[in-house]
Amino acid sequence: MTRDSENSLTVTDPSAQVKAEPTVETSLHGSVLVLIQFDVCEEIRLDQLRQIFGARTLEQPSFKHAAPGYVRYQRPPVVEPIEPLVLESGERLEGQIKYYDYGVLSVIFELPFSGDGHAGPSGQPLGVGCGL
């Protein structure tokens, strides 16, 4: 510590300096899923549906560890892609329809997003004007 003038003091102790914390940039990546399900009948004959649409069958999900039998489909659903849905804000929702043998079909739209955690897909704050 040295005295520059009668009224001021200068601290030269190196341990008194403030250390700047490194800044960590956080970003979010993910998808918003819109799932709509319809109970349309008692049974859907998936083999006939595949022939009509030329659609593919959903493959069994892959897991890191062996999954128990109750996690697998007895008859996997038929999946048909649909045209993307374009919102007024310009975002594109990719979509597909899944047909299940027990008479249910599900319509799924996916909106991928990425950002700094403060803005939504359109650049507006989260929860404001997302168009859904």
C-alpha positions, 0 to 999 in steps of 0.5 A: 500500500502506497500513499499517492497524496494526503487524501488517497491510498492505492492498494497494490496487493495482487490478492485483492484483484478480482478474477473474472469468471469465464463466460459460458454460452448456453444454447438450447436445441430440441423440438416441440412436438404436436401430437393429435390422436384419433380413435377411428375404428376397432382394427386397422389391417396394417398389411392392406394399408401398406399396400394402399399407401406404399407406406413403411412400417415403423422399426422397433426402437433401439435402446442402449440396453435390452428392452423388456418385451412389453416395450416392443410393438406386437405389430409396429405401426405403419408410418406415412409422411405428410407435407410440412405445415408452414406457419405464418411466421415461416416456421416449418413443421414436419409431419407424419401419420402413424396407423396402429392396428388397434384402430388409432391413428396419430398425427405428429408435427415436429418443430425443431428449435435452437437458440440461446435460451432467451428466444423462441424459434422465431427470435421472439421471447419464449412464449410470445407469438410462437404461432402454435 
